[in-house]
Amino acid sequence: MVKFAKMYTREILPPRTSPVEDRNPVFGTWGRPFEKVDLLEIYRPYKYPLPRWAVNFRIKERQCFYVQNSQFIMEAVFCNFKFFKIAMILFYDKKNSEKHFFRMIKSGSGWTLPYNLDNSSFISSSKSFYFRIHNWLNINTIKLDIYIEAAHRKPQLTVHLAFDTSRETSPMAVSMSVTPQRNIYAFKTLSPVRGDIVLGGKHFNLKCENCSGFFCDYKGFYPFRTQTIICAAMGFCEKNRRFGFHIAENQTRDTNKSNENALWVDGKLTPLPPVVITMPNGLESDWVIQDVEGMIDLTFTPQDQNKSMLAFFITYFEFHAPLGYYNGVLVDSEGEKIQIKNLFGSGEKINVRV
């Protein structure tokens, strides 16, 4: 174990009900979810007064699920950009190098993500594409159900997942500054996952002992031109402890005080410092993820490229989600070096104009 004379630390603040107080955003990091996240409560988030509906259209939101074991990795992303909604599911069979990508787009009004995670749900239902998310943190469970009908050479997909947040999990909630009156909220947790996935007749049974998952919830006043890079992976270290990291570089301010980067080892949360993610030879070559504190030094080598694009009037959405291998080292809050060797995970590069 290596101890550092000075190590980056970020205060975990006492629990609070909301990231808004006296109609002003509150910035920081917390170890529990908020009881309510309603950013419309903020007084005059823009310089000039705008009607409530216009402010609401500037608030973007999404929920993301990452699930992985030795057999597969699955990502499910549900975004509400107000002008349009998009659901994307990527399933990759690691043993057979077999990939399936599913996408659903809805324009205009539709499902809206809930204000709290204690006991809330939302559903999107059609004949060929159904999903239901039940945020049930008051009984330590988050559930995801998906049904996609076979079509256009794509197999039928059925998903029933339960994230067990009662054990081996220390969540993180953050409120990050875009401007003094505008913020982005994020909630993240790493937990064991159980359930079943059936893809084209092939059955995958998920057990908490060897399957892990990230759940992420976001709401915020994202810039009109939003650029975000995300790096995430999970697994079991050499000591057979469940661990994972979820790191992002975005357009928020004061990132030393508040950012969404985190490492979990055996259920213990380490808030990580801000990072710079570079791609010296382009998106399809190695990504370099580093900080200035000596806690993050990773390389992501993409193996499989995945891309989704959408242009709709003045809006634009570009989503790159390569899968590949991480190598390098992370340092937890105790100063222990966590060696990362050929850990399979995902990267995301998101460009949105909306």
PyMOL commands that set and color helices and strands:
alter all, ss='L'
color gray80, all
select helices_A, chain A and resi 39-41+52-58+137-139
alter helices_A, ss='H'
color red, helices_A
select strands_A, chain A and resi 12-13+20-21+24-25+28-30+60-68+72-80+84-93+98-107+120-125+129-136+141-148+157-164+172-179+182-199+202-206+212-220+225-236+242-249+262-265+268-271+276-278+287-290+296-304+307-312+315-320+323-331+337-353
alter strands_A, ss='S'
color yellow, strands_A
deselect
rebuild
show_as cartoon
